[in-house]
Amino acid sequence: MRLPRRSFLGLALAVTALASVTAAEAAIVNAAVAANFTQVATDLAARFKAATGNDVQLSFGATGGLYTQITQAAPFDVFFSADDKRTATAVKDGFGVAGTEFTYAVGKVVLYSPTLDVSKGDEALKANAFQHIAIADPKSAPYGAAAMAVLDKLGLTAAVTPKIVTGENITQTLQFVDSGSAELGFVALSQVMGKPATQIWLPPQEDYPAIRQNAVLLKHGESNEVARAFLDFVKSDAAVAVIKAAGYAVE
């Protein structure tokens, strides 16, 4: 379920209330965050602290791995998934708070190479003139699943699979490409914003399922008002502007 973003006035009231908390009483929010959202989450957490004095402790990783930690009683208050499945599962399985789930971003997968011209990515993939291609683990990382869907759409799964270098998450996948361990790889658009046009290729949206990234308040943070306030902050116009600037769509 997607909730409407809070009005600026509502956010201002929430921030004002939180700002009244003394430094000694400042609360901490423990957030489990999908790896592709690392830079944006770090920015938003800093902005939230500047406005309220409250810290957001961020733990990054593959969505599947983070959810496993949540089911094993990791003390996370909020969960920013890279898909809309794990948050729904969290609510269904009793780890998430019903009615708090919302889509905070819609991601885009891209083919990226710092050394090859991949502006016509479909042709580059079909030429198969590379030794290794980096893809995040499709079992735990939604961007990896999206990458495999693109390969399947192109009819290249069988030909490319032997060349895949699997990243634990999308951050490691990008590291494989940047370090030269793989000549190219599928990563998140947000990770390569500003790169030359020859270095990236955006597959058609219809070639892979939409990557709706949902957040949810977890049971551990149900009584943490600052955790609720941080989720409200992420829905605010100011936060949405930051998210869009990083290459995401917001519904």
Stockholm file with secondary structure:
# STOCKHOLM 1.0

chainA/1-251         MRLPRRSFLGLALAVTALASVTAAEAAIVNAAVAANFTQVATDLAARFKAATGNDVQLSFGATGGLYTQITQAAPFDVFFSADDKRTATAVKDGFGVAGTEFTYAVGKVVLYSPTLDVSKGDEALKANAFQHIAIADPKSAPYGAAAMAVLDKLGLTAAVTPKIVTGENITQTLQFVDSGSAELGFVALSQVMGKPATQIWLPPQEDYPAIRQNAVLLKHGESNEVARAFLDFVKSDAAVAVIKAAGYAVE
#=GR chainA/1-251 SS CCCCCCCHHHHHHHHHHHHTSCGGGCCEEEEEEEGGGHHHHHHHHHHHHHHHSCEEEEEEECHHHHHHHHHTTCCCSEEECSSSSHHHHHHHTTSBCTTCCEEEEEECEEEECSSSCCTTHHHHHHHTCCSCEEEECTTTCHHHHHHHHHHHHTTCHHHHGGGEEEESSHHHHHHHHHHTSSSEEEEEGGGSTTCCGGGEECCCGGGSCCEEEEEEEBGGGTTCHHHHHHHHHHHSHHHHHHHHHTTCBCC
#=GC SS_cons         CCCCCCCHHHHHHHHHHHHTSCGGGCCEEEEEEEGGGHHHHHHHHHHHHHHHSCEEEEEEECHHHHHHHHHTTCCCSEEECSSSSHHHHHHHTTSBCTTCCEEEEEECEEEECSSSCCTTHHHHHHHTCCSCEEEECTTTCHHHHHHHHHHHHTTCHHHHGGGEEEESSHHHHHHHHHHTSSSEEEEEGGGSTTCCGGGEECCCGGGSCCEEEEEEEBGGGTTCHHHHHHHHHHHSHHHHHHHHHTTCBCC
//
